[in-house]
Amino acid sequence: VDDLDLIRRIGETVQPQGDAQSKAAARLTERIDAGAAGSPARLAGLRPAIPILVAAALLAMVGVALVSGLRPAPTGGPAQVERTATTEHSLPNVKSAYRVAVQNASGRNSVAQHFTEIVQDAGYQIRPPTSSRRSAVRSYVAYRAGMELLAREVATDLSIDRVVSADDAGVDADIAGLGVDALVVIGADRADEGSDGTRPAADGRAVIGETEISTHRQVGQPGLRCVRVTGPAFRAEPGGVTGTCTDARLVESEGLVATYQHGNGPIVLYGLLPRQARAAAVASRPLTVGGDGLFVAVDLPRGEAITVTFDGPGFRTTRTVPAR
Amino acid sequence: MPETRERYRVITDADAIRDSLEEPSAFVRVFERHHGRLLAYCRRRAGDDGEDIASEVFARAFDLRARYDLTRADAAPWLFGIATNLIASARRAERRQLRAYARLHVEPSHTFSHDVGERIDAARAVAKAADAVRRLPPRERDVLLLVAWAELSQEEVADALAVPIGTVKSRLSRARGRIRRQLGNTRALSEADLEEPWTTST
């Protein structure tokens, strides 16, 4: 055995704890929040200019003193507080940098096509379905080193429960050849419909299970919260979804929960809002789907209701949510 | 399939880092792209401490992003370089982890032969390799493990460690030579073998 091979086998079974990523994400989010308030990058960029800025400030003070004749500053008036405008952000489409391929090991072109569309509509770069040189007992998502989380997310999208490293699956050469990060291999036992919760729908859309996946993430501005909007309908319909908001409410334990009814079932917007936002309401603020329709940002100060405007290419819905 | 290739442009790490200078949340993209791989590497090198180290890598990278060389599309070497510096300050944890690999029954890979005797031999060889890695000078160990565990190319390792490529090649060559010499001695490891071979200061 080659010495490098031996070294590669040292500790190869060591696995990080499951919550390590979420802890690290939370830590980075805190840092990003702090960075938005006083970005180290901006401060670092300013650093060389500090002596010049100090000199300019001194000159300005001298000038003001000369012009004003050293009069004392006026006192007693109420401070003018100008409210900053709501800023809407959409998080970047992280997935677009990843490349995924669907490999048809089952001879089922329609399934391969549907899986490709689902993964594509989820935002990943996609290689067209490829023919397999080997048989696959069942479906799995293989990943190249370091891309396990990506593979797990793709597997979730496709209701596939088997995720393996390319090395273990013996498809590392395929992954390298295709130049992708993850490879979906459709197995020979995938049923036409029903058995695994994934089936091509009659109208051409893909139905992935019954429930939607919802996550949330803070973005880097104090008081601003980002809601990630996702669901089978979003994934199945490039360009968005036409829907009707049937329910939107603030839930004490979960923040904003808004439900939209759609042909494929309800789509839930799930957001973590500031605790104070759960107070009584007097005004409204827009909540707008941003970017590719997957992310929503809302700035919800104390005591305001929100108007949920669900707006994107080909669809628009609006709903006012009274705060409690 | 509609015009999806045109719809999604490839956004490099450098793009994300440049964007993050204006909009800090753009840095999330770098985290999502690299954290899993970096976490696995740090965990493997420094045991339980590795999870904190991986987390700290991204916190530091975020703070240092203004200094990132935006001509480099892939941030992996930069991140692994930060990780290497952090691991250097946790050498004790790293040595403890390598001792554990050498002392414990290292599970042979399933790709080894199923023959029991061969599996035991394989486990012994891996344990011995772990001990040999532990005995390497830290700089050689960094290069070797960035190649073997982080799967960086030699050019990427040079980027990560900010050293010339020739230095990487020579350190790698020396490290592998030491490993091979040590593996040549096939007697079983004893507890005495597992005592600290280098200085105990961290």
HADDOCK unambig.tbl for C-alpha pairs under 7 A between the chains (distance, minus, plus):
assign (segid A and resid 3 and name CA) (segid B and resid 180 and name CA) 6.58 0.50 0.50
assign (segid A and resid 4 and name CA) (segid B and resid 148 and name CA) 6.43 0.50 0.50
assign (segid A and resid 6 and name CA) (segid B and resid 126 and name CA) 5.63 0.50 0.50
assign (segid A and resid 6 and name CA) (segid B and resid 129 and name CA) 6.54 0.50 0.50
assign (segid A and resid 7 and name CA) (segid B and resid 126 and name CA) 6.96 0.50 0.50
assign (segid A and resid 7 and name CA) (segid B and resid 129 and name CA) 6.15 0.50 0.50
assign (segid A and resid 7 and name CA) (segid B and resid 130 and name CA) 6.99 0.50 0.50
assign (segid A and resid 7 and name CA) (segid B and resid 148 and name CA) 6.71 0.50 0.50
assign (segid A and resid 8 and name CA) (segid B and resid 148 and name CA) 5.54 0.50 0.50
assign (segid A and resid 8 and name CA) (segid B and resid 149 and name CA) 6.00 0.50 0.50
assign (segid A and resid 9 and name CA) (segid B and resid 126 and name CA) 6.62 0.50 0.50
assign (segid A and resid 10 and name CA) (segid B and resid 101 and name CA) 6.79 0.50 0.50
assign (segid A and resid 10 and name CA) (segid B and resid 126 and name CA) 5.98 0.50 0.50
assign (segid A and resid 10 and name CA) (segid B and resid 130 and name CA) 6.22 0.50 0.50
assign (segid A and resid 11 and name CA) (segid B and resid 44 and name CA) 6.12 0.50 0.50
assign (segid A and resid 11 and name CA) (segid B and resid 101 and name CA) 6.53 0.50 0.50
assign (segid A and resid 14 and name CA) (segid B and resid 44 and name CA) 6.26 0.50 0.50
assign (segid A and resid 15 and name CA) (segid B and resid 40 and name CA) 6.85 0.50 0.50
assign (segid A and resid 16 and name CA) (segid B and resid 40 and name CA) 6.34 0.50 0.50
assign (segid A and resid 16 and name CA) (segid B and resid 43 and name CA) 6.21 0.50 0.50
assign (segid A and resid 20 and name CA) (segid B and resid 51 and name CA) 6.26 0.50 0.50
assign (segid A and resid 24 and name CA) (segid B and resid 55 and name CA) 4.70 0.50 0.50
assign (segid A and resid 28 and name CA) (segid B and resid 58 and name CA) 6.76 0.50 0.50
assign (segid A and resid 28 and name CA) (segid B and resid 59 and name CA) 5.64 0.50 0.50
assign (segid A and resid 31 and name CA) (segid B and resid 59 and name CA) 6.59 0.50 0.50
assign (segid A and resid 32 and name CA) (segid B and resid 24 and name CA) 5.77 0.50 0.50
assign (segid A and resid 32 and name CA) (segid B and resid 25 and name CA) 6.26 0.50 0.50
assign (segid A and resid 35 and name CA) (segid B and resid 24 and name CA) 6.50 0.50 0.50
assign (segid A and resid 36 and name CA) (segid B and resid 24 and name CA) 5.99 0.50 0.50
assign (segid A and resid 40 and name CA) (segid B and resid 63 and name CA) 5.94 0.50 0.50
assign (segid A and resid 41 and name CA) (segid B and resid 21 and name CA) 6.31 0.50 0.50
assign (segid A and resid 41 and name CA) (segid B and resid 65 and name CA) 6.86 0.50 0.50
assign (segid A and resid 41 and name CA) (segid B and resid 66 and name CA) 4.94 0.50 0.50
assign (segid A and resid 92 and name CA) (segid B and resid 26 and name CA) 6.46 0.50 0.50
assign (segid A and resid 94 and name CA) (segid B and resid 29 and name CA) 5.42 0.50 0.50
assign (segid A and resid 96 and name CA) (segid B and resid 8 and name CA) 5.86 0.50 0.50
assign (segid A and resid 96 and name CA) (segid B and resid 9 and name CA) 6.90 0.50 0.50
assign (segid A and resid 96 and name CA) (segid B and resid 10 and name CA) 6.29 0.50 0.50
assign (segid A and resid 97 and name CA) (segid B and resid 10 and name CA) 5.10 0.50 0.50
assign (segid A and resid 97 and name CA) (segid B and resid 11 and name CA) 5.55 0.50 0.50
assign (segid A and resid 97 and name CA) (segid B and resid 12 and name CA) 7.00 0.50 0.50
assign (segid A and resid 125 and name CA) (segid B and resid 5 and name CA) 6.98 0.50 0.50
assign (segid A and resid 125 and name CA) (segid B and resid 8 and name CA) 6.89 0.50 0.50
assign (segid A and resid 145 and name CA) (segid B and resid 37 and name CA) 6.97 0.50 0.50
assign (segid A and resid 146 and name CA) (segid B and resid 36 and name CA) 5.68 0.50 0.50
assign (segid A and resid 146 and name CA) (segid B and resid 37 and name CA) 3.83 0.50 0.50
assign (segid A and resid 147 and name CA) (segid B and resid 36 and name CA) 6.92 0.50 0.50
assign (segid A and resid 147 and name CA) (segid B and resid 37 and name CA) 6.93 0.50 0.50
assign (segid A and resid 149 and name CA) (segid B and resid 36 and name CA) 6.68 0.50 0.50
assign (segid A and resid 219 and name CA) (segid B and resid 25 and name CA) 5.62 0.50 0.50
assign (segid A and resid 220 and name CA) (segid B and resid 24 and name CA) 5.98 0.50 0.50
assign (segid A and resid 220 and name CA) (segid B and resid 25 and name CA) 5.20 0.50 0.50
